[in-house]
Amino acid sequence: MKKSAYLLIIFIWSAVGVHAQHLEKEAPEGFDQKQSEIAQGKLDTVEYASTTVGTDRKAVIYTPPNFDKEKKYPVLYLLHGIGGDETEWLRGGQPQVIMDNLYAAGKAEPMIIVMPNGRAMKDDRPTGNIMSKDKVEAFATFEKDLLHDLIPFVESHYPVLANREHRAISGLSMGGGQTLNFGLGNLDEFAWVGSYSAAPNTKSPEILVPDPAYAKEQLKLLWISCGDQDGLLGFSQRTHDYLVKNDVPHIFYIEEGGHDFKVWKNGLYMFSQLLFKPVDPSKFDQYSPLGIPATTNVRGGKYPQIMPDGSAKFKFRAPSADNIQVDLGKKYPMTKNDQGEWEVTTDPLGEGFHYYSLLIDGVAVVDPASEAFYGMGRMASGIEVPFSGDDFYAVKDVPHGEIRQVRYYSKGLRTWRRFFLYTPPGYDMDVNRDYPVLYILHGGGEDERGWAQQGKTDLILDNLIAEGKARPMLVVMPDGNMPIAAFEERGLQLFENELKNELIPHVEKHYRTLKDAENRALAGLSMGGIQTLYAGINNTDLFSHLGVFSSGWISQRQNSIAEGQYAMMEKNAAMINADLDLFWISMGGEEDIAHDNCEKMLGEFDKIGIEYDYSEYPGGHTWPVWRHDLHSFAQLLFQ
């Protein structure tokens, strides 16, 4: 099982000579209240000569309790927001009180904190139009002032450890953007970087971290935090997504709140405890106040959330219910609070897509906060767990095709039926071009919606085509359900007739297709794999490419069908091998429920001389495996 990529990660730290402490999920009550009985640090306002600006500039400097000029200290540079100055943190955040309390509790390393004015211009007061071009540009200019004027001043006037390992930068809002821009842009100067509610001045992550391997090597700690109701959360989220994709360790910490000092004070409290101490990356995913709302949530749905370790947190309001469980294959009992809200956090889930239901007093229902999908023979909720490597079906800035819903009348079945059709980018523009066709089949308990929705077919093909890894093709996603179960031979025969006599003729009459076996492929998962084994092998004059995902003849139920197929295949082995350009069989590892049946089937293929290619992708009998199968299979088609 791969570890979830979208992780909100928090460190557990241990200091040399001090017992490891359990890191709180958030600041405790009273963390920002002054305690008269403890030792307190000192605040001073200083002026330094800025060659960058051409004038003297001010900064506030905090020295810790029992400050000793004979001792050298690490330094944290703490930056304000667009409407503030060097005093904003003092007015809204009380950092000196927070730090005094942390030192008294033995939770932070003694450090000097420098609070400068991040608006590097001669008139640096937050007056007039604070959003004017010259004042906004002054926040970028501060990088030069910080590196060439302020840091040298601090290191020549205070007993500090003047190296990157003992230098940190942190800030809120506009200062949070400066923190990421200056900190990640100058890793030779800063090893500790902590941003709270980064503002739109934050550079794009590709510019912030152009060399992920170097950043991973240089950073001691990268902290990115934000309130869950902050409209600027997207700027932190995009940086986090990029860092996850490029395997750069960091903390992405989301808490309840908006764009305010409640969030920023908590960020400083949490971040400062981790500074200038050994950190243990193996514990990065242990705790987080909040997770990231699942992408499968309905618009605005806050829960379920994906948690740091890939578990899911569910929260549901039902005051009148007596018992609620979340059914994810394993049932998780929920607990009820005084407000009638039910809550539970699951075990870590595997990557990708999972069906689930709410069992309310024993009745399985769809979660109203989640999108619903047809699976398990009924409508069910679904939750998507991100993971490193899932970008092959991410929405990207590439040309996009379309998913079309098509209805047709089946004379053979005497009823209206439906299929979904993927048309590649440019299909409606290049009207003189004909395309090869992949017919792809869903599994039992699902229908034609499976590959269109759960399978992410359009995104997988869009990305492959844009990368030049797959030929532009049509993908037909039909309903494989028949009046008789597909596990019975009559059901397989009905499907074969429907495919040959109704579906293919309709597609080739109404859409621009290349009408020969070399340009037709058939594939399917689970039940659809059995249908592919039957209809595809029986009709190699129609299909030159076959794909069987997580399937195989079911020994206990289909012995007679399989025996007939094996006999036919042995008799026609030479023709089948000659007709098929590709016979691709894949499984979801040994944990796939179809693995044993497939293994026995392949043993029979070996005996009778059937040629095939075999692949495994761990994950079991699940949509993440089948998405990966389509991604791999499509690259091999029609070459």
DAPE-V527295 format. One record per pair of residues at least 4 apart in sequence whose C-alpha atoms are under 8 Angstrom apart, sorted by the first residue. I is the first residue (numbers start at 1). J is the second residue. If there is no record, write none. Layout:
I;J / I;J
This chain:
1;350 / 1;351 / 1;618 / 1;619 / 2;350 / 2;351 / 2;387 / 2;388 / 3;309 / 3;310 / 3;350 / 3;351 / 3;387 / 3;388 / 4;308 / 4;309 / 4;310 / 4;350 / 4;351 / 4;385 / 4;386 / 4;387 / 4;388 / 5;244 / 5;245 / 5;310 / 5;386 / 5;387 / 5;388 / 6;241 / 6;244 / 6;292 / 6;306 / 6;308 / 6;385 / 6;386 / 6;387 / 6;388 / 7;244 / 7;252 / 7;285 / 7;306 / 7;307 / 7;308 / 7;309 / 7;310 / 8;251 / 8;252 / 8;253 / 8;254 / 8;285 / 8;287 / 8;288 / 8;290 / 8;291 / 8;292 / 8;307 / 8;308 / 9;250 / 9;251 / 9;252 / 9;253 / 9;284 / 9;285 / 9;286 / 9;287 / 9;288 / 9;308 / 10;251 / 10;252 / 10;253 / 10;283 / 10;284 / 10;285 / 10;286 / 10;287 / 10;288 / 11;23 / 11;251 / 11;274 / 11;279 / 11;280 / 11;281 / 11;283 / 11;284 / 11;285 / 11;286 / 11;287 / 12;20 / 12;21 / 12;22 / 12;23 / 12;279 / 12;280 / 12;283 / 12;284 / 12;286 / 13;20 / 13;21 / 13;22 / 13;23 / 13;274 / 13;277 / 13;278 / 13;279 / 13;280 / 14;18 / 14;19 / 14;20 / 14;21 / 14;277 / 14;278 / 14;279 / 15;19 / 15;20 / 15;277 / 15;278 / 16;277 / 16;278 / 25;287 / 25;288 / 25;289 / 26;266 / 26;270 / 26;289 / 27;31 / 27;266 / 27;269 / 27;270 / 31;98 / 31;101 / 32;94 / 32;95 / 32;97 / 32;98 / 32;101 / 32;265 / 33;97 / 33;98 / 34;97 / 34;101 / 35;101 / 38;100 / 38;101 / 38;104 / 39;65 / 39;66 / 39;100 / 39;104 / 40;64 / 40;65 / 40;66 / 40;97 / 40;100 / 41;62 / 41;63 / 41;64 / 41;65 / 41;66 / 41;67 / 41;96 / 41;100 / 42;62 / 42;63 / 42;64 / 42;65 / 42;96 / 43;60 / 43;61 / 43;62 / 43;63 / 43;96 / 44;60 / 44;61 / 44;62 / 45;58 / 45;59 / 45;60 / 45;61 / 46;58 / 46;59 / 46;60 / 46;61 / 47;56 / 47;57 / 47;58 / 47;59 / 48;56 / 48;57 / 48;58 / 48;59 / 48;149 / 48;150 / 48;153 / 49;54 / 49;55 / 49;56 / 49;57 / 49;149 / 50;54 / 50;55 / 50;56 / 50;57 / 50;145 / 50;149 / 50;150 / 51;55 / 51;145 / 51;149 / 52;120 / 52;144 / 52;145 / 52;148 / 52;149 / 53;120 / 53;121 / 53;122 / 53;145 / 54;122 / 55;122 / 57;117 / 58;86 / 58;116 / 58;117 / 59;86 / 59;114 / 59;115 / 59;116 / 59;117 / 60;86 / 60;87 / 60;114 / 60;115 / 60;116 / 61;112 / 61;113 / 61;114 / 61;115 / 62;96 / 62;112 / 62;113 / 62;114 / 63;67 / 63;111 / 63;112 / 63;113 / 64;99 / 64;100 / 64;110 / 64;111 / 64;112 / 65;100 / 65;103 / 69;158 / 69;159 / 70;159 / 71;159 / 71;160 / 72;159 / 72;160 / 72;161 / 73;110 / 73;111 / 73;112 / 73;159 / 73;160 / 73;161 / 73;166 / 74;110 / 74;111 / 74;112 / 74;160 / 74;161 / 74;162 / 74;166 / 74;167 / 74;276 / 75;111 / 75;112 / 75;113 / 75;114 / 75;160 / 75;161 / 75;166 / 75;167 / 75;168 / 76;111 / 76;112 / 76;113 / 76;114 / 76;167 / 76;168 / 76;169 / 76;170 / 77;113 / 77;114 / 77;115 / 77;116 / 77;167 / 77;168 / 77;169 / 77;170 / 78;113 / 78;114 / 78;115 / 78;116 / 78;169 / 78;170 / 78;171 / 79;86 / 79;115 / 79;116 / 79;117 / 79;118 / 79;169 / 79;170 / 79;171 / 79;172 / 79;175 / 79;176 / 79;178 / 79;179 / 80;84 / 80;85 / 80;86 / 80;88 / 80;89 / 80;115 / 80;117 / 80;118 / 80;171 / 80;172 / 80;173 / 80;174 / 80;175 / 80;176 / 81;85 / 81;88 / 81;171 / 81;172 / 81;173 / 81;174 / 81;175 / 81;176 / 82;126 / 82;130 / 82;131 / 82;173 / 82;174 / 82;175 / 83;126 / 83;130 / 84;88 / 84;126 / 85;116 / 85;117 / 85;118 / 85;119 / 85;124 / 85;125 / 85;126 / 86;115 / 86;116 / 86;117 / 86;118 / 87;91 / 87;115 / 88;92 / 88;93 / 89;93 / 89;94 / 89;95 / 89;115 / 90;94 / 90;95 / 90;96 / 92;261 / 93;261 / 93;264 / 93;265 / 94;98 / 95;99 / 95;265 / 95;268 / 96;100 / 97;101 / 98;102 / 98;269 / 99;103 / 99;108 / 99;269 / 100;104 / 101;105 / 102;106 / 102;107 / 102;108 / 102;273 / 103;107 / 103;108 / 103;109 / 103;110 / 107;273 / 108;272 / 108;273 / 108;274 / 108;275 / 109;273 / 109;275 / 109;276 / 109;277 / 112;160 / 117;124 / 118;138 / 118;139 / 118;142 / 118;175 / 119;124 / 119;135 / 119;136 / 119;138 / 119;139 / 119;141 / 119;142 / 120;124 / 120;138 / 120;139 / 120;140 / 120;141 / 120;142 / 120;145 / 121;135 / 121;138 / 124;135 / 126;130 / 130;135 / 130;136 / 131;135 / 131;136 / 132;136 / 133;137 / 134;138 / 135;139 / 136;140 / 137;141 / 138;142 / 139;143 / 139;178 / 140;178 / 141;145 / 142;146 / 143;147 / 143;178 / 143;182 / 144;148 / 144;149 / 145;149 / 145;150 / 146;150 / 146;151 / 147;151 / 147;152 / 148;152 / 149;153 / 150;154 / 151;155 / 152;156 / 153;157 / 154;158 / 154;160 / 155;159 / 155;160 / 155;161 / 155;162 / 161;166 / 161;167 / 162;166 / 162;167 / 163;167 / 163;189 / 164;168 / 164;187 / 164;188 / 164;189 / 164;190 / 164;191 / 165;190 / 165;191 / 165;192 / 165;220 / 165;276 / 166;190 / 166;191 / 166;276 / 167;189 / 167;190 / 167;191 / 167;192 / 168;190 / 168;191 / 168;192 / 168;193 / 168;194 / 168;275 / 169;179 / 169;183 / 169;190 / 169;192 / 169;193 / 169;194 / 170;175 / 170;176 / 170;179 / 170;193 / 170;194 / 170;195 / 170;196 / 171;175 / 171;176 / 171;177 / 171;178 / 171;179 / 171;194 / 171;195 / 171;196 / 172;176 / 172;177 / 172;195 / 172;196 / 172;197 / 172;198 / 172;264 / 173;177 / 173;196 / 173;197 / 173;198 / 173;199 / 173;259 / 174;178 / 174;198 / 174;199 / 174;200 / 174;201 / 175;179 / 175;195 / 175;198 / 175;199 / 176;180 / 176;194 / 176;195 / 176;196 / 176;197 / 176;198 / 176;199 / 176;202 / 177;181 / 177;195 / 177;198 / 177;199 / 177;200 / 177;201 / 177;202 / 177;203 / 178;182 / 178;183 / 178;201 / 178;202 / 179;183 / 179;184 / 179;193 / 179;194 / 179;195 / 180;184 / 180;185 / 180;193 / 180;194 / 180;195 / 180;202 / 180;203 / 180;208 / 181;185 / 181;202 / 181;203 / 181;208 / 182;186 / 183;187 / 183;189 / 183;190 / 183;191 / 183;192 / 183;193 / 184;190 / 184;193 / 184;208 / 184;209 / 184;215 / 185;208 / 185;209 / 186;190 / 187;191 / 187;215 / 187;218 / 187;219 / 188;218 / 190;219 / 191;218 / 191;219 / 191;220 / 191;221 / 192;219 / 192;220 / 192;221 / 192;222 / 192;275 / 193;219 / 193;221 / 193;222 / 193;223 / 194;221 / 194;222 / 194;223 / 194;224 / 194;271 / 195;223 / 195;224 / 195;225 / 196;224 / 196;225 / 196;226 / 196;263 / 196;264 / 196;267 / 197;224 / 197;225 / 197;226 / 197;227 / 197;230 / 197;232 / 197;233 / 197;236 / 197;259 / 197;264 / 198;202 / 198;226 / 198;232 / 198;233 / 198;235 / 198;236 / 199;232 / 199;235 / 200;232 / 200;235 / 202;235 / 203;207 / 203;208 / 204;208 / 204;239 / 205;209 / 205;210 / 205;238 / 205;239 / 205;242 / 205;243 / 206;210 / 206;242 / 209;215 / 211;215 / 212;216 / 212;243 / 212;246 / 212;247 / 212;248 / 213;217 / 213;248 / 214;218 / 215;219 / 215;248 / 216;247 / 216;248 / 216;249 / 220;279 / 221;249 / 221;250 / 221;251 / 221;275 / 222;249 / 222;250 / 222;251 / 223;250 / 223;251 / 223;252 / 223;253 / 223;271 / 224;236 / 224;240 / 224;250 / 224;251 / 224;252 / 224;253 / 225;236 / 225;251 / 225;252 / 225;253 / 225;254 / 225;255 / 225;267 / 226;230 / 226;233 / 226;236 / 226;253 / 226;254 / 226;255 / 226;258 / 226;259 / 226;263 / 227;233 / 227;254 / 227;255 / 227;256 / 227;257 / 227;258 / 227;259 / 227;263 / 228;233 / 228;254 / 228;255 / 228;256 / 228;257 / 228;258 / 229;233 / 229;256 / 229;257 / 229;258 / 229;259 / 230;257 / 230;258 / 230;259 / 231;258 / 231;259 / 232;236 / 232;259 / 233;237 / 234;238 / 235;239 / 236;240 / 237;241 / 238;242 / 239;243 / 240;244 / 240;252 / 241;245 / 242;246 / 243;247 / 243;248 / 243;249 / 243;250 / 244;248 / 244;249 / 244;388 / 245;388 / 245;389 / 249;281 / 251;284 / 253;288 / 253;289 / 253;290 / 254;288 / 254;289 / 254;290 / 254;291 / 254;292 / 255;263 / 255;289 / 255;290 / 256;263 / 256;289 / 256;290 / 257;262 / 257;263 / 258;263 / 259;263 / 260;264 / 261;265 / 262;266 / 263;267 / 264;268 / 265;269 / 266;270 / 267;271 / 268;272 / 269;273 / 270;274 / 271;275 / 274;279 / 280;284 / 285;308 / 285;309 / 286;308 / 286;309 / 287;308 / 288;307 / 288;308 / 290;305 / 290;307 / 291;305 / 291;306 / 291;307 / 291;308 / 291;313 / 292;305 / 292;306 / 292;307 / 293;297 / 293;301 / 293;302 / 293;303 / 293;304 / 293;305 / 293;306 / 294;303 / 294;304 / 294;305 / 294;306 / 294;383 / 294;384 / 294;385 / 295;383 / 295;384 / 296;370 / 296;371 / 296;382 / 296;383 / 296;384 / 297;301 / 297;302 / 297;303 / 297;304 / 297;369 / 297;370 / 297;371 / 297;383 / 298;368 / 298;369 / 298;370 / 298;371 / 301;369 / 301;370 / 302;369 / 303;313 / 303;314 / 303;315 / 303;316 / 303;369 / 304;312 / 304;313 / 304;314 / 304;315 / 304;369 / 304;370 / 304;383 / 305;312 / 305;313 / 305;314 / 306;310 / 306;311 / 306;312 / 306;313 / 306;385 / 307;311 / 307;312 / 307;313 / 309;348 / 310;347 / 310;348 / 310;349 / 310;350 / 310;351 / 310;385 / 311;345 / 311;346 / 311;347 / 311;348 / 311;349 / 312;345 / 312;346 / 312;347 / 312;348 / 312;349 / 313;343 / 313;344 / 313;345 / 313;346 / 314;342 / 314;343 / 314;344 / 314;345 / 315;341 / 315;342 / 315;343 / 315;344 / 316;341 / 316;342 / 316;343 / 317;340 / 317;341 / 317;342 / 318;340 / 318;341 / 318;342 / 319;339 / 319;340 / 319;341 / 320;340 / 321;360 / 321;361 / 322;360 / 322;361 / 323;333 / 323;334 / 323;359 / 323;360 / 323;361 / 323;362 / 324;333 / 324;334 / 324;335 / 324;342 / 324;358 / 324;359 / 324;360 / 324;361 / 324;362 / 325;331 / 325;332 / 325;333 / 325;334 / 325;358 / 325;359 / 325;360 / 326;331 / 326;332 / 326;333 / 326;334 / 326;356 / 326;357 / 326;358 / 326;359 / 327;331 / 327;332 / 327;356 / 327;357 / 327;358 / 327;359 / 328;332 / 328;354 / 328;355 / 328;356 / 328;357 / 329;356 / 332;344 / 332;346 / 333;344 / 334;342 / 334;343 / 334;344 / 335;342 / 335;343 / 335;344 / 336;340 / 336;341 / 336;342 / 336;343 / 337;341 / 337;342 / 349;385 / 350;385 / 350;619 / 351;384 / 351;385 / 351;386 / 351;387 / 351;624 / 352;384 / 352;385 / 352;386 / 352;387 / 352;390 / 352;623 / 352;624 / 353;382 / 353;383 / 353;384 / 353;385 / 353;454 / 353;622 / 353;623 / 353;624 / 354;382 / 354;383 / 354;384 / 354;385 / 354;622 / 354;623 / 355;373 / 355;375 / 355;380 / 355;381 / 355;382 / 355;383 / 356;380 / 356;381 / 356;382 / 356;383 / 357;364 / 357;365 / 357;366 / 357;367 / 357;380 / 357;381 / 358;363 / 358;364 / 358;365 / 358;366 / 358;367 / 359;363 / 359;364 / 359;365 / 360;364 / 360;365 / 365;380 / 366;370 / 366;372 / 366;379 / 366;380 / 366;381 / 367;371 / 367;372 / 367;381 / 370;381 / 370;382 / 370;383 / 371;381 / 371;382 / 372;379 / 372;380 / 372;381 / 372;382 / 373;379 / 373;380 / 373;381 / 373;382 / 373;453 / 373;454 / 374;378 / 374;379 / 374;380 / 374;445 / 374;446 / 374;447 / 374;449 / 374;450 / 375;379 / 375;380 / 375;445 / 375;446 / 375;447 / 375;450 / 376;380 / 376;444 / 376;445 / 376;446 / 377;444 / 377;445 / 377;446 / 378;445 / 386;390 / 390;394 / 392;459 / 392;460 / 392;463 / 392;464 / 392;631 / 393;456 / 393;459 / 393;460 / 393;463 / 394;459 / 394;460 / 395;459 / 396;463 / 398;462 / 398;463 / 398;466 / 399;425 / 399;462 / 399;466 / 400;424 / 400;425 / 400;458 / 400;459 / 400;462 / 401;422 / 401;423 / 401;424 / 401;425 / 401;426 / 401;427 / 401;458 / 401;462 / 402;421 / 402;422 / 402;423 / 402;424 / 402;425 / 402;458 / 403;420 / 403;421 / 403;422 / 403;423 / 403;452 / 403;458 / 404;420 / 404;421 / 404;422 / 404;423 / 405;418 / 405;419 / 405;420 / 405;421 / 406;418 / 406;419 / 406;420 / 406;421 / 407;416 / 407;417 / 407;418 / 407;419 / 408;416 / 408;417 / 408;418 / 408;506 / 409;414 / 409;415 / 409;416 / 409;417 / 410;414 / 410;415 / 410;416 / 410;417 / 410;498 / 410;502 / 411;415 / 411;502 / 412;497 / 412;498 / 412;501 / 412;502 / 413;498 / 417;479 / 418;448 / 418;478 / 418;479 / 419;448 / 419;476 / 419;477 / 419;478 / 419;479 / 420;448 / 420;449 / 420;452 / 420;476 / 420;477 / 420;478 / 421;474 / 421;475 / 421;476 / 421;477 / 422;457 / 422;458 / 422;474 / 422;475 / 422;476 / 423;427 / 423;473 / 423;474 / 423;475 / 424;461 / 424;462 / 424;472 / 424;473 / 424;474 / 425;462 / 425;472 / 426;430 / 427;431 / 427;433 / 433;512 / 434;512 / 434;513 / 434;514 / 435;472 / 435;473 / 435;474 / 435;512 / 435;513 / 435;514 / 435;519 / 436;472 / 436;473 / 436;474 / 436;513 / 436;514 / 436;515 / 436;519 / 436;520 / 436;638 / 437;473 / 437;474 / 437;475 / 437;476 / 437;513 / 437;514 / 437;519 / 437;520 / 437;521 / 438;473 / 438;474 / 438;475 / 438;476 / 438;520 / 438;521 / 438;522 / 438;523 / 439;475 / 439;476 / 439;477 / 439;478 / 439;520 / 439;521 / 439;522 / 439;523 / 440;451 / 440;475 / 440;476 / 440;477 / 440;478 / 440;522 / 440;523 / 440;524 / 440;528 / 441;448 / 441;451 / 441;477 / 441;478 / 441;479 / 441;480 / 441;522 / 441;523 / 441;524 / 441;525 / 441;528 / 441;529 / 442;446 / 442;447 / 442;448 / 442;450 / 442;451 / 442;477 / 442;479 / 442;480 / 442;524 / 442;525 / 442;526 / 442;527 / 442;528 / 443;447 / 443;524 / 443;525 / 443;526 / 443;527 / 443;528 / 443;529 / 444;526 / 444;527 / 444;528 / 446;450 / 447;478 / 447;479 / 447;480 / 447;481 / 448;452 / 448;477 / 448;478 / 448;479 / 448;480 / 449;453 / 449;454 / 449;477 / 450;454 / 450;455 / 451;455 / 451;456 / 451;457 / 451;477 / 452;456 / 452;457 / 452;458 / 452;477 / 453;457 / 454;623 / 455;623 / 455;626 / 455;627 / 456;460 / 456;627 / 457;461 / 457;627 / 457;630 / 458;462 / 459;463 / 460;464 / 460;627 / 460;630 / 460;631 / 461;465 / 461;470 / 461;631 / 461;634 / 462;466 / 463;467 / 464;468 / 464;469 / 464;470 / 464;631 / 464;635 / 465;469 / 465;470 / 465;471 / 465;472 / 469;635 / 470;634 / 470;635 / 470;636 / 470;637 / 471;635 / 471;637 / 471;638 / 471;639 / 474;513 / 480;495 / 480;528 / 481;485 / 481;486 / 481;495 / 482;486 / 482;491 / 482;494 / 482;495 / 483;491 / 484;488 / 484;490 / 484;491 / 484;494 / 485;491 / 485;492 / 486;490 / 486;491 / 486;492 / 486;495 / 486;527 / 486;530 / 486;531 / 487;491 / 487;492 / 487;527 / 487;530 / 487;557 / 487;558 / 488;492 / 488;558 / 489;493 / 489;561 / 490;494 / 491;495 / 492;496 / 492;531 / 492;534 / 492;535 / 493;497 / 493;535 / 494;498 / 495;499 / 495;531 / 495;535 / 496;500 / 496;531 / 496;534 / 496;535 / 497;501 / 497;502 / 498;502 / 498;503 / 499;503 / 499;504 / 500;504 / 500;505 / 501;505 / 502;506 / 503;507 / 504;508 / 505;509 / 506;510 / 507;511 / 507;513 / 508;512 / 508;513 / 508;515 / 514;519 / 514;520 / 515;519 / 515;520 / 516;520 / 516;542 / 517;521 / 517;540 / 517;541 / 517;542 / 517;543 / 517;544 / 518;543 / 518;544 / 518;545 / 518;638 / 519;543 / 519;544 / 519;638 / 520;542 / 520;543 / 520;544 / 520;545 / 521;543 / 521;544 / 521;545 / 521;546 / 521;547 / 521;637 / 522;532 / 522;536 / 522;543 / 522;545 / 522;546 / 522;547 / 523;528 / 523;529 / 523;532 / 523;546 / 523;547 / 523;548 / 523;549 / 524;528 / 524;529 / 524;530 / 524;531 / 524;532 / 524;547 / 524;548 / 524;549 / 525;529 / 525;530 / 525;548 / 525;549 / 525;550 / 525;551 / 525;626 / 526;530 / 526;548 / 526;549 / 526;550 / 526;551 / 526;552 / 526;594 / 527;531 / 527;551 / 528;532 / 528;548 / 529;533 / 529;547 / 529;548 / 529;549 / 529;550 / 529;551 / 529;552 / 530;534 / 530;548 / 530;551 / 530;552 / 530;553 / 531;535 / 531;536 / 532;536 / 532;537 / 532;546 / 532;547 / 532;548 / 533;537 / 533;548 / 534;538 / 534;565 / 535;539 / 536;540 / 536;542 / 536;543 / 536;546 / 537;569 / 537;576 / 539;543 / 540;544 / 540;576 / 540;579 / 540;580 / 541;579 / 543;580 / 544;579 / 544;580 / 544;581 / 544;582 / 545;580 / 545;581 / 545;582 / 545;583 / 545;584 / 545;637 / 546;580 / 546;582 / 546;583 / 546;584 / 547;583 / 547;584 / 547;585 / 547;586 / 547;633 / 548;584 / 548;585 / 548;586 / 549;585 / 549;586 / 549;587 / 549;626 / 549;629 / 550;585 / 550;586 / 550;587 / 550;588 / 550;592 / 550;593 / 550;594 / 550;595 / 550;598 / 550;621 / 550;626 / 551;587 / 551;594 / 551;595 / 551;597 / 551;598 / 552;594 / 552;595 / 552;597 / 552;598 / 552;599 / 552;601 / 553;558 / 553;559 / 553;562 / 553;597 / 553;598 / 553;601 / 554;558 / 554;559 / 554;597 / 555;559 / 555;597 / 558;562 / 559;563 / 560;564 / 561;565 / 562;566 / 563;567 / 564;568 / 565;569 / 566;570 / 566;604 / 566;605 / 566;608 / 567;571 / 568;572 / 569;573 / 569;576 / 569;608 / 569;610 / 570;608 / 570;609 / 570;610 / 572;576 / 573;577 / 573;608 / 573;609 / 573;610 / 574;578 / 575;579 / 576;580 / 576;610 / 577;581 / 577;610 / 577;611 / 582;612 / 582;613 / 582;636 / 582;637 / 583;611 / 583;612 / 583;613 / 584;612 / 584;613 / 584;614 / 584;615 / 584;633 / 585;612 / 585;613 / 585;614 / 585;615 / 586;614 / 586;615 / 586;616 / 586;617 / 586;629 / 587;592 / 587;594 / 587;595 / 587;615 / 587;616 / 587;617 / 587;618 / 587;620 / 587;625 / 588;592 / 588;595 / 588;616 / 588;617 / 588;618 / 588;619 / 588;620 / 588;621 / 588;622 / 588;625 / 589;595 / 589;616 / 589;617 / 589;618 / 589;619 / 589;620 / 590;595 / 590;596 / 590;618 / 590;620 / 591;595 / 591;618 / 591;619 / 591;620 / 591;621 / 592;619 / 592;620 / 592;621 / 593;620 / 593;621 / 594;598 / 594;621 / 595;599 / 596;600 / 597;601 / 598;602 / 599;603 / 600;604 / 601;605 / 602;606 / 603;607 / 604;608 / 605;609 / 605;610 / 605;611 / 606;610 / 606;611 / 617;625 / 617;628 / 617;629 / 618;625 / 619;624 / 619;625 / 620;625 / 621;625 / 622;626 / 623;627 / 624;628 / 625;629 / 626;630 / 627;631 / 628;632 / 629;633 / 630;634 / 631;635 / 632;636 / 633;637
